[in-house]
Amino acid sequence: MTRTPLAGLAGLGGFCAAAAFILIRRFYGAIAGIDVTLSLPLWIVAAVCLFSAYMVRKRREEGKVGLDRSQLNPLMAANFMLMGKASAWSGAVCGGVFAGVLVYVAPRVSALLAAEADLPGAVSGTFGGLALAVAGVVLERSCEVSPPSEGEAVQ
């Protein structure tokens, strides 16, 4: 499995921001308010990813990866890696969408009451998506194991 490309995450976030800006510019009057609670799942999953990354890294450093009950199962580590990869891409999409909304809403805060009410939610969502993308990349990189050196036995 290859690493998640950081340039790909940035490109996807930029694309989603541009698409969201185009759509929100046309349909801003038709959407409900953007509340801060919309970004809460992003922050929760980012916290879970960071905690998982900490636990996996701790187990790897202690040499507690294996098939014993007291060890971290390698398949579970692979599942955490997939969770990290999915979280990174999801964070890029969600952060980009909220960033597109933020780019539209921020200049109109003084003119529109709805924009003033939507600004905290857009800021929280943008940073929540960014936090989720970063936490996903950290979790994915924490689960990597370097290949054995020449002559070293594979466990």
N, C-alpha and C positions, 0 to 999 in steps of 0.2 A: 504494500500500500504506500502510495506517495504522500508526502506532506501536503497540507493545504497551502496553496500559494497565496502569500499575503497580497501580491499585486492583483490576483483574481478576486480576493475579498474586497479590496478597495474599488476595483472596477465594477463589481456587482453592486456595491453600496452606492457608487456614483450613478450607475444606471437607474437603480430604484429611486434615488433621490430626484433625478431628472424626470422620470415617469410620474412620480407622485406630485412633483411641482406642476407638471402639465395638467394632470387630472384635477388637482385641488384648485388650480386657477379657474378651471371651468365649472367645477361642481362644489365650490366651498359653501355656497348658500344652502345646498341640499343635504349636507352631512350634519350629524349630531355633534355636539361638543366633544373636544378631545380632552378627556380627563386624565389626571395624573395616574389614576388606577389602571389605565390601559397599559402602562409600562411595568406594572408590578410583576407580571409573569417573567418578563425579561430579567429583572433584577433577581428574582428567586432562582431561576435556572442558572444564572451566572454565578450565584453564591454556591449552588450545588456543584457546578463544574469546578469551581476553585477548591471546594472542600474535597472533592474526589481527586483532583490533581495532587493536593497535599497528601492525601492518604496513599495514593499509588506511589508517589515519589518516596514517601517515607518507607513503604514496604520494599521498594526496589533497593534503597540504600541499605536497609537492614538485611537484605538477602532473603526476604520472606516471600518469594514468588515461587510457586510450585503447586504440586497436586495434593499436599497435605491439608487437613482441615484448618490448621492454624495459619496457612499461607494464602496469599492472593493467587487465585486460579489464573493462569495465563489467558484463558478464554474470557474471563471477566475483565482482564486488562484490555483485551482486544475490544470488548464491548464498550468499555470506557473510552477507548480511542475513537470508536465510531460515534459515540455520544459527543465527544469533543469536536469531531469534524462536522457533525450535523448542527451543533450549537454555533460553531463559527459561521457557517453559511447562513443559518437562520438569523443570527445577530446582524450580519451584513445586510440582509434583506430588510429586516425590521428597522434597523438604524437608518438605512437609506431612505425608507419611506417616511419615517418621522423627520429626518433631515430635510426632505423635500417639503413637507408641511411647514417646518420651521422657517425655511427660506421664504415661503409665501407669507407666513403669519407675522414674522418679526418686524418687517417694515410697516405693517398696517396696524400696529398696536395702538398708536395714538389716534387713528381714524375709526377703527371698528371696535366696538365693545366685545364682540365675539372673538376677535383676534386676541384681545387682552385676556380673555378667559381661557383661550386655547394655548397661549404661550407656555405656561408651566408644563402642561402635558406634552407638548411638542419637544421641549428641552429635555424633560425626563425620559421620554421615549428615545430620543436621539442618543443620549448618554447610556441608556439602558441597552440599546442595540449594540453600541460600541463596547460596553462592558461584557455583553454576552459573546461577542465575536472574539474579544481578547481572552476571555476565560475559556472559550472553546479551543482556541489555539494552544493555550497553556496546558489544558488537559490532554490534548492530542500529543503534544511534545513530551509530556510527562510519561506517557505510556510507551514511548519508543525504547527499544532495546537495540544497542549496537550489535552488529554481527560479531561472532567470535573471531579472535585474531588467528592468524595462521598457526596451526598445530594445536589449538585449544579445543577441547572436547565440547560438544554441544550438549547441554543438559535438557 
